[in-house]
Amino acid sequence: MATARPNREGYFVAGDGLRGLAALMVLGFHGFVGVAVFVPAGQNVDWGAIGDLFVRLNAGLYVFFVISGYLVGGPWVRAWLRGSAFPRPRSYLARRARRIVPAFWVVTAGLLLWFGASGASAGDVLVLLAFGQVFLEGPVAAVLPHGWTLDVEVMFYLALPVVAGMVVRVGGVPAEAATRRRALLALLGLLFVGGLLLRRGPAEGLEQPGARTIATFVWAFVPGLLLAAWEPAARARLAGSREGRALALALGALGLVSVAALAAFGLDDGRLSTLLAYAGCGGGLVGGALVWQWTTGRAPAGFDTRVAHALGRWSYGIYLVHVGVGRELVTRVPAGLGPGGALAFVLGGMLVVSVALAALLWWLVEEPAITGRRPRLPGERPPAAAVETPTGPAAVSASPEPVSAPAK
């Protein structure tokens, strides 16, 4: 059962559960592709509807992006709407760096030691460690094939203070709240449409160096930013209402239907329909959970449990290590297993090993980096301060140090 939690603005009770779900979706996608491409028993097999569904589990990535838009971008959106000070860029970026960099470097170093550099040069590896993989081509992509998504995430982190500063300096902060809201919605609409148009194109060109940047993926963060902008009005209007419950269920259904549509119609990346389905998946699942919380004060059932919160804490680690785990497992599939057995072996092994490694990574690297404390011994209570998860705070964190926005 869902339990009551503080229902403050910017607090996302189901955030951990959705992060864990998204990480497992991406794990399932990569595990299936590994079996279908690299395991003899899985090659040249008509996987049918099951294969179509597994291939579209990559939609979990867009759940991560929407959560980032809401949780990481939310303080910037709320500051603009209120006409108050923005978060202090130095403090904000320091928190983001502590959250994402140490674990990324540790896992990348481990992959290099275990599998080697796959022919990548030392310079390329340094660029990879600096979150610049999206601008490279060649063997470096084999070190951390899904590392480009982290590059896009980091670009989003950097873009928030840059865009906020540019907007303030160019146009100032309008005195009227309605004007600020209209300006924000206009900007987000422009970013959504512009990003979609930039991302459209032939599938073969979408993975070229420089094709995956915040410019071509900003649309994936916009639904989360819109949810943050809508939150004050939605809370006031939907609290305790049947309308809110119905809307939450409709948004959740949109998220599920979007994944089903991707699988059923075999939509290709680069098509507008595909991109809208990805946005529908992320925006629907995240929006449905948030609207349910704003309406009832609780998370949807199953998303406020110890397991859900644990998977959320470990989701960044799961995301980082699962491809390397799968890469090892596809070479160890026992002889004689059929396609289904090979898939079960790889997916089961990826799940167990990835979760175990992610829990270890959280204990030894992530939590100490965030809190500035040594790893907790078994049985020790966690620090009182809120601990941030890879795409935003798992609980309400202390208010960021403000920096005054220059008036018009």
Secondary structure per residue as TSV (DSSP state, phi and psi in degrees):
chain	resnum	aa	ss	phi	psi
A	1	M	-	360.0	148.5
A	2	A	-	-74.0	141.0
A	3	T	-	-109.7	156.1
A	4	A	-	-68.4	138.8
A	5	R	-	-134.2	162.5
A	6	P	-	-55.1	131.6
A	7	N	-	-110.6	52.5
A	8	R	-	-85.4	162.0
A	9	E	T	-62.1	132.8
A	10	G	T	85.7	-2.3
A	11	Y	-	-97.0	126.0
A	12	F	-	-120.1	97.0
A	13	V	T	-62.3	-41.4
A	14	A	T	-84.6	3.1
A	15	G	H	-58.5	-43.1
A	16	D	H	-62.1	-47.5
A	17	G	H	-61.2	-40.3
A	18	L	H	-70.4	-35.7
A	19	R	H	-62.8	-43.6
A	20	G	H	-62.7	-43.5
A	21	L	H	-60.6	-45.1
A	22	A	H	-62.1	-41.5
A	23	A	H	-63.2	-40.1
A	24	L	H	-70.8	-33.4
A	25	M	H	-61.8	-47.3
A	26	V	H	-65.8	-37.4
A	27	L	H	-59.1	-45.1
A	28	G	H	-62.2	-40.3
A	29	F	H	-60.7	-51.7
A	30	H	H	-67.8	-35.8
A	31	G	H	-63.4	-43.8
A	32	F	H	-64.1	-46.1
A	33	V	H	-60.3	-39.6
A	34	G	H	-60.6	-42.5
A	35	V	H	-68.8	-45.8
A	36	A	H	-67.0	-27.4
A	37	V	H	-100.8	-38.1
A	38	F	H	-111.3	-12.6
A	39	V	-	-102.0	122.3
A	40	P	G	-51.5	-39.3
A	41	A	G	-66.6	-22.3
A	42	G	G	-98.7	-6.3
A	43	Q	T	-82.5	150.7
A	44	N	T	54.8	35.1
A	45	V	-	-110.4	135.6
A	46	D	-	-83.8	98.4
A	47	W	-	-79.1	-13.0
A	48	G	H	62.6	-144.3
A	49	A	H	-64.0	-32.5
A	50	I	H	-63.0	-43.7
A	51	G	H	-64.4	-41.0
A	52	D	H	-60.2	-40.1
A	53	L	H	-68.2	-45.5
A	54	F	H	-60.9	-41.1
A	55	V	H	-62.6	-29.3
A	56	R	G	-93.8	4.4
A	57	L	G	-69.7	-10.1
A	58	N	G	-62.9	-10.4
A	59	A	G	-61.1	-19.0
A	60	G	H	-56.9	-28.7
A	61	L	H	-57.6	-36.8
A	62	Y	H	-77.6	-19.5
A	63	V	H	-65.6	-44.0
A	64	F	H	-57.7	-45.8
A	65	F	H	-63.8	-41.3
A	66	V	H	-67.3	-39.7
A	67	I	H	-61.4	-40.2
A	68	S	H	-61.1	-44.1
A	69	G	H	-57.7	-42.8
A	70	Y	H	-74.3	-49.9
A	71	L	H	-81.9	-44.5
A	72	V	T	-81.7	-40.5
A	73	G	T	-81.6	-18.5
A	74	G	H	-54.5	-47.8
A	75	P	H	-58.4	-33.8
A	76	W	H	-72.0	-41.3
A	77	V	H	-63.7	-46.1
A	78	R	H	-65.4	-37.1
A	79	A	H	-62.8	-42.4
A	80	W	H	-65.0	-46.0
A	81	L	H	-64.0	-33.4
A	82	R	H	-86.2	-11.6
A	83	G	T	70.8	26.0
A	84	S	-	-103.9	-176.7
A	85	A	-	-70.9	142.6
A	86	F	E	-75.5	160.5
A	87	P	E	-57.0	147.5
A	88	R	-	-70.6	119.5
A	89	P	H	-54.4	-41.5
A	90	R	H	-63.4	-45.9
A	91	S	H	-66.6	-41.6
A	92	Y	H	-60.8	-49.0
A	93	L	H	-68.1	-33.2
A	94	A	H	-63.7	-41.9
A	95	R	H	-64.0	-42.5
A	96	R	H	-62.9	-41.5
A	97	A	H	-64.8	-44.2
A	98	R	H	-62.1	-32.0
A	99	R	H	-76.6	-39.0
A	100	I	H	-106.1	-29.0
A	101	V	H	-76.7	-51.5
A	102	P	H	-56.7	-47.4
A	103	A	H	-64.6	-39.2
A	104	F	H	-61.2	-45.4
A	105	W	H	-66.1	-41.8
A	106	V	H	-63.0	-46.2
A	107	V	H	-67.1	-42.1
A	108	T	H	-61.8	-41.8
A	109	A	H	-62.6	-41.1
A	110	G	H	-63.5	-40.8
A	111	L	H	-65.7	-39.7
A	112	L	H	-64.5	-39.2
A	113	L	H	-69.3	-37.3
A	114	W	H	-80.2	-45.8
A	115	F	H	-105.5	-13.7
A	116	G	-	86.6	177.4
A	117	A	-	-87.7	0.3
A	118	S	T	56.3	28.3
A	119	G	T	89.6	0.6
A	120	A	-	-71.5	145.4
A	121	S	-	-77.0	163.7
A	122	A	H	-61.5	-37.9
A	123	G	H	-63.5	-40.9
A	124	D	H	-65.2	-38.5
A	125	V	H	-63.7	-40.2
A	126	L	H	-63.4	-39.4
A	127	V	H	-65.7	-39.0
A	128	L	H	-59.1	-45.3
A	129	L	H	-66.9	-22.4
A	130	A	T	-93.5	16.4
A	131	F	T	61.7	39.3
A	132	G	-	-115.3	18.7
A	133	Q	G	-57.2	-31.5
A	134	V	G	-63.9	-16.3
A	135	F	G	-99.9	6.5
A	136	L	-	-113.8	160.7
A	137	E	-	-139.0	162.4
A	138	G	S	107.9	-160.2
A	139	P	G	-66.5	-16.9
A	140	V	G	-62.1	-26.6
A	141	A	G	-65.0	-22.4
A	142	A	G	-75.0	-18.8
A	143	V	T	-66.3	-49.1
A	144	L	S	-142.6	80.4
A	145	P	T	-55.6	-34.0
A	146	H	T	-94.0	11.4
A	147	G	H	-64.7	-20.6
A	148	W	H	-59.9	-30.9
A	149	T	H	-66.0	-34.8
A	150	L	H	-70.3	-33.4
A	151	D	H	-61.4	-43.9
A	152	V	H	-64.4	-40.1
A	153	E	H	-61.5	-44.9
A	154	V	H	-64.1	-39.1
A	155	M	H	-60.8	-37.7
A	156	F	H	-63.9	-44.0
A	157	Y	H	-57.3	-44.3
A	158	L	H	-71.8	-32.7
A	159	A	H	-69.3	-31.7
A	160	L	H	-58.2	-54.9
A	161	P	H	-66.9	-31.7
A	162	V	H	-66.6	-49.2
A	163	V	H	-65.0	-42.5
A	164	A	H	-59.6	-44.8
A	165	G	H	-64.5	-40.2
A	166	M	H	-66.2	-44.0
A	167	V	H	-62.1	-43.2
A	168	V	H	-65.9	-42.4
A	169	R	H	-72.9	-31.7
A	170	V	H	-78.7	-46.0
A	171	G	H	-117.6	-6.7
A	172	G	-	71.4	-175.6
A	173	V	-	-105.9	110.4
A	174	P	-	-57.9	144.6
A	175	A	S	-73.8	-30.6
A	176	E	S	-86.0	132.0
A	177	A	H	-61.2	-39.6
A	178	A	H	-63.5	-37.4
A	179	T	H	-67.0	-41.1
A	180	R	H	-62.7	-41.2
A	181	R	H	-64.8	-45.3
A	182	R	H	-62.1	-40.1
A	183	A	H	-64.1	-41.6
A	184	L	H	-64.3	-47.0
A	185	L	H	-63.5	-37.5
A	186	A	H	-63.9	-43.4
A	187	L	H	-64.1	-45.1
A	188	L	H	-65.6	-38.2
A	189	G	H	-63.0	-41.6
A	190	L	H	-63.3	-43.1
A	191	L	H	-65.0	-39.8
A	192	F	H	-64.7	-51.5
A	193	V	H	-67.2	-45.1
A	194	G	H	-62.6	-41.4
A	195	G	H	-63.7	-41.6
A	196	L	H	-60.5	-43.8
A	197	L	H	-65.5	-38.1
A	198	L	H	-69.3	-32.1
A	199	R	H	-79.0	-24.9
A	200	R	-	-62.6	150.3
A	201	G	S	150.3	176.4
A	202	P	-	-60.0	140.2
A	203	A	G	-57.6	-35.1
A	204	E	G	-68.1	-18.6
A	205	G	G	-95.9	-4.2
A	206	L	T	-80.6	-10.8
A	207	E	T	-111.9	9.2
A	208	Q	S	-69.6	154.6
A	209	P	T	-54.0	130.8
A	210	G	T	86.7	-5.1
A	211	A	S	-81.3	-19.7
A	212	R	S	-111.9	94.2
A	213	T	S	-137.1	178.1
A	214	I	H	-64.2	-27.9
A	215	A	H	-63.4	-37.9
A	216	T	H	-92.4	-5.8
A	217	F	H	-125.0	6.0
A	218	V	H	-60.5	-32.5
A	219	W	H	-57.2	-29.8
A	220	A	H	-72.1	-22.5
A	221	F	H	-90.1	-22.6
A	222	V	H	-59.0	-40.9
A	223	P	H	-56.2	-37.6
A	224	G	H	-67.6	-38.7
A	225	L	H	-65.8	-38.3
A	226	L	H	-65.7	-39.2
A	227	L	H	-62.3	-40.3
A	228	A	H	-64.2	-38.1
A	229	A	H	-70.3	-33.6
A	230	W	H	-82.9	-17.8
A	231	E	H	-54.2	-49.6
A	232	P	H	-57.5	-46.0
A	233	A	H	-67.9	-39.2
A	234	A	H	-66.1	-40.6
A	235	R	H	-60.3	-45.1
A	236	A	H	-66.6	-36.0
A	237	R	H	-85.9	-36.4
A	238	L	H	-95.8	-14.6
A	239	A	T	-52.7	120.8
A	240	G	T	73.1	8.5
A	241	S	-	-96.7	153.2
A	242	R	H	-68.1	-33.4
A	243	E	H	-57.9	-43.0
A	244	G	H	-64.7	-42.9
A	245	R	H	-61.9	-44.6
A	246	A	H	-63.4	-42.0
A	247	L	H	-65.3	-40.9
A	248	A	H	-60.9	-44.7
A	249	L	H	-64.9	-38.3
A	250	A	H	-65.5	-41.2
A	251	L	H	-66.7	-42.5
A	252	G	H	-59.9	-40.8
A	253	A	H	-64.0	-37.5
A	254	L	H	-59.0	-42.8
A	255	G	H	-61.1	-45.0
A	256	L	H	-69.7	-42.3
A	257	V	H	-63.9	-34.5
A	258	S	H	-62.3	-43.7
A	259	V	H	-64.6	-43.3
A	260	A	H	-61.2	-39.3
A	261	A	H	-65.9	-40.7
A	262	L	H	-58.9	-41.6
A	263	A	H	-74.1	-42.7
A	264	A	H	-70.5	-37.3
A	265	F	H	-102.7	1.5
A	266	G	T	56.1	42.6
A	267	L	-	-65.9	139.8
A	268	D	-	-97.1	143.9
A	269	D	T	-60.0	143.4
A	270	G	T	99.1	-17.3
A	271	R	S	-87.4	143.4
A	272	L	H	-59.4	-38.9
A	273	S	H	-62.1	-37.7
A	274	T	H	-66.7	-46.4
A	275	L	H	-63.2	-40.1
A	276	L	H	-66.3	-34.8
A	277	A	H	-67.1	-39.2
A	278	Y	H	-61.8	-45.3
A	279	A	H	-63.2	-36.9
A	280	G	H	-66.1	-36.5
A	281	C	H	-64.8	-54.8
A	282	G	H	-64.9	-48.8
A	283	G	H	-66.6	-36.0
A	284	G	H	-68.8	-48.4
A	285	L	H	-67.8	-45.2
A	286	V	H	-70.5	-44.9
A	287	G	H	-63.4	-39.9
A	288	G	H	-62.3	-43.4
A	289	A	H	-65.9	-39.7
A	290	L	H	-68.7	-44.3
A	291	V	H	-63.5	-38.3
A	292	W	H	-61.1	-41.9
A	293	Q	H	-65.4	-44.4
A	294	W	H	-64.5	-29.5
A	295	T	H	-83.0	-42.7
A	296	T	H	-107.7	-16.1
A	297	G	S	81.8	6.4
A	298	R	S	-132.3	164.1
A	299	A	-	-81.9	156.7
A	300	P	-	-57.0	151.5
A	301	A	T	-54.5	134.5
A	302	G	T	92.5	-12.6
A	303	F	S	-102.3	6.4
A	304	D	S	-132.4	57.3
A	305	T	S	-124.0	167.8
A	306	R	H	-60.5	-40.6
A	307	V	H	-64.3	-44.8
A	308	A	H	-61.4	-43.9
A	309	H	H	-70.2	-34.1
A	310	A	H	-66.0	-46.0
A	311	L	H	-62.4	-35.2
A	312	G	H	-65.1	-42.7
A	313	R	H	-62.2	-37.5
A	314	W	H	-92.4	0.2
A	315	S	H	-61.6	-38.2
A	316	Y	H	-63.7	-43.6
A	317	G	H	-63.4	-43.2
A	318	I	H	-57.5	-45.1
A	319	Y	H	-62.9	-40.7
A	320	L	H	-68.6	-42.1
A	321	V	H	-94.7	-17.3
A	322	H	H	-65.7	-33.6
A	323	V	H	-67.9	-41.3
A	324	G	H	-62.9	-40.2
A	325	V	H	-62.7	-45.5
A	326	G	H	-64.0	-37.0
A	327	R	H	-59.5	-37.5
A	328	E	H	-75.0	-40.2
A	329	L	H	-69.1	-34.7
A	330	V	T	-65.3	-18.6
A	331	T	T	-88.7	-5.1
A	332	R	-	-119.1	16.4
A	333	V	-	-65.1	123.8
A	334	P	-	-58.9	141.3
A	335	A	T	-63.5	145.3
A	336	G	T	96.2	-12.4
A	337	L	-	-76.0	138.2
A	338	G	-	-79.2	-176.9
A	339	P	H	-56.3	-47.1
A	340	G	H	-64.2	-41.2
A	341	G	H	-65.5	-41.1
A	342	A	H	-63.8	-41.0
A	343	L	H	-65.3	-42.4
A	344	A	H	-64.2	-40.0
A	345	F	H	-62.7	-47.6
A	346	V	H	-69.9	-47.5
A	347	L	H	-66.5	-42.1
A	348	G	H	-63.2	-43.5
A	349	G	H	-65.9	-40.7
A	350	M	H	-61.9	-41.8
A	351	L	H	-63.2	-51.6
A	352	V	H	-66.1	-49.5
A	353	V	H	-70.2	-40.3
A	354	S	H	-64.8	-43.4
A	355	V	H	-64.1	-42.1
A	356	A	H	-63.2	-46.1
A	357	L	H	-65.8	-37.1
A	358	A	H	-66.5	-39.3
A	359	A	H	-63.0	-40.8
A	360	L	H	-65.4	-41.6
A	361	L	H	-63.0	-41.3
A	362	W	I	-62.0	-45.2
A	363	W	I	-66.5	-45.2
A	364	L	I	-90.9	-25.8
A	365	V	I	-122.5	-56.3
A	366	E	I	-67.8	-56.3
A	367	E	H	-61.0	-44.8
A	368	P	H	-60.3	-37.9
A	369	A	H	-65.8	-37.5
A	370	I	H	-72.7	-44.7
A	371	T	H	-89.4	-17.7
A	372	G	T	73.5	22.4
A	373	R	S	-121.2	163.0
A	374	R	-	-66.1	161.4
A	375	P	-	-58.0	137.8
A	376	R	-	-69.6	139.3
A	377	L	-	-77.1	154.7
A	378	P	T	-53.3	130.3
A	379	G	T	94.3	-14.9
A	380	E	-	-73.1	145.3
A	381	R	-	-75.1	146.7
A	382	P	-	-67.4	158.0
A	383	P	-	-61.7	152.9
A	384	A	S	-67.4	-30.3
A	385	A	S	-66.0	147.1
A	386	A	-	-64.7	143.2
A	387	V	-	-108.8	126.1
A	388	E	E	-83.0	144.8
A	389	T	E	-101.7	171.9
A	390	P	T	-58.4	-29.4
A	391	T	T	-113.8	20.6
A	392	G	E	145.3	179.4
A	393	P	E	-73.7	136.2
A	394	A	S	-79.0	-19.2
A	395	A	S	-144.2	171.4
A	396	V	-	-65.5	122.1
A	397	S	-	-95.5	169.4
A	398	A	-	-61.3	147.6
A	399	S	-	-60.8	135.2
A	400	P	-	-68.2	153.2
A	401	E	-	-65.6	127.8
A	402	P	E	-84.6	158.4
A	403	V	E	-130.3	131.5
A	404	S	-	-64.7	136.3
A	405	A	-	-90.6	127.9
A	406	P	-	-62.8	135.0
A	407	A	-	-76.0	159.1
A	408	K	-	-69.5	360.0
